[in-house]
């Protein structure tokens, strides 16, 4: 594995590979993405195949259209895009965990209330 620091992280992909991955995960065709970015299909295809690289202003536009950070596009640093299905599943699981935490708090409160009643009844029975 590559040496990683906070400033440099190599995800093992190229700029073109990251552009392609982000475009695919965004559900955009080459033509749709090129149109939204304001370049020709050929230009975007060249970027994706690493035959040429976008200028800085196009990196910013690319990041916005593809829903990723410019830093991730350039270097692979930061959070990579995820497939929509994974994001939905993560959100659902997070919601379920929060619901279970709420239930656990309610159960704890009920147990404490029952213990208090038990102590009261035990004292009353012993008097």
C-alpha positions in Angstrom: 0.0 0.0 0.0 1.2 3.5 -0.7 2.5 5.8 2.0 -0.4 8.0 3.2 -0.4 11.4 4.9 -3.1 13.9 5.5 -1.9 16.0 2.5 -1.2 13.3 0.0 -3.3 10.2 -0.6 -3.2 8.2 -3.8 -6.4 6.2 -4.3 -4.7 4.3 -7.1 -6.7 5.9 -9.9 -5.9 8.6 -12.4 -7.7 11.9 -12.8 -9.4 10.4 -15.9 -10.4 7.3 -13.9 -11.9 9.5 -11.1 -13.8 11.6 -13.6 -15.2 8.4 -15.3 -16.1 6.9 -11.9 -17.8 10.0 -10.6 -19.7 10.4 -13.9 -20.9 6.8 -13.8 -22.0 7.1 -10.2 -23.8 10.4 -11.0 -25.8 8.5 -13.6 -24.6 10.8 -16.5 -23.8 9.7 -20.0 -20.6 11.1 -21.5 -22.8 13.4 -23.7 -24.9 14.7 -20.8 -21.9 15.4 -18.6 -20.0 17.1 -21.4 -23.0 19.3 -22.1 -23.4 20.3 -18.5 -19.7 21.0 -18.2 -19.7 23.1 -21.4 -17.2 21.0 -23.4 -17.5 18.6 -26.4 -18.0 14.9 -25.9 -14.5 14.4 -27.4 -12.9 16.7 -24.9 -14.5 14.9 -21.9 -13.5 11.5 -23.5 -9.9 12.7 -23.7 -10.0 13.8 -20.0 -11.5 10.4 -19.0 -8.8 8.5 -21.0 -6.0 10.7 -19.6 -5.0 11.9 -23.0 -5.4 15.5 -21.8 -6.3 17.3 -18.5 -8.9 19.9 -17.8 -7.9 23.5 -16.8 -8.5 24.6 -13.2 -11.8 26.3 -14.0 -13.1 23.2 -15.6 -12.0 21.1 -12.6 -14.3 23.2 -10.5 -17.1 22.9 -13.0 -16.5 19.1 -13.2 -16.6 18.7 -9.4 -19.9 20.6 -9.2 -21.6 18.7 -12.0 -20.4 15.3 -10.7 -21.1 16.1 -7.1 -17.5 15.5 -5.8 -14.8 17.8 -4.3 -12.2 19.3 -6.6 -9.5 17.8 -4.3 -10.9 14.3 -4.8 -10.9 14.7 -8.5 -7.4 16.0 -8.7 -5.7 13.7 -6.1 -8.1 11.2 -4.8 -8.0 12.9 -1.4 -11.2 13.1 0.7 -14.4 11.2 0.3 -15.0 9.3 -2.9 -18.4 9.2 -4.5 -20.6 6.3 -3.6 -23.2 4.4 -5.6 -26.7 5.8 -4.8 -27.8 2.4 -3.5 -25.0 2.4 -1.0 -25.9 6.0 0.2 -29.5 5.1 0.6 -28.6 1.9 2.5 -26.2 3.9 4.8 -28.9 6.5 5.5 -31.5 3.8 6.2 -29.2 2.0 8.6 -28.3 5.2 10.4 -32.0 5.9 10.9 -32.5 2.4 12.2 -29.6 2.8 14.6 -31.0 6.1 15.9 -34.5 4.4 16.3 -32.9 1.5 18.3 -31.0 4.0 20.5 -34.3 5.7 21.3 -35.9 2.4 22.1 -33.0 1.5 24.3 -33.5 4.7 26.3 -37.2 4.0 26.7 -36.4 0.4 27.8 -33.9 1.7 30.4 -36.5 4.2 31.7 -39.1 1.5 32.0 -36.7 -0.9 33.8 -35.8 1.9 36.3 -39.5 2.7 36.9 -40.2 -1.0 37.5 -37.2 -1.3 39.9 -38.5 1.8 41.9 -42.0 0.2 42.1 -40.5 -3.1 43.2 -38.5 -1.4 46.0 -41.7 0.4 47.1 -43.8 -2.8 47.1 -41.0 -4.7 48.9 -40.9 -2.1 51.7 -44.7 -2.0 52.0 -44.8 -5.8 52.2 -42.1 -5.8 55.0 -43.9 -3.2 57.1 
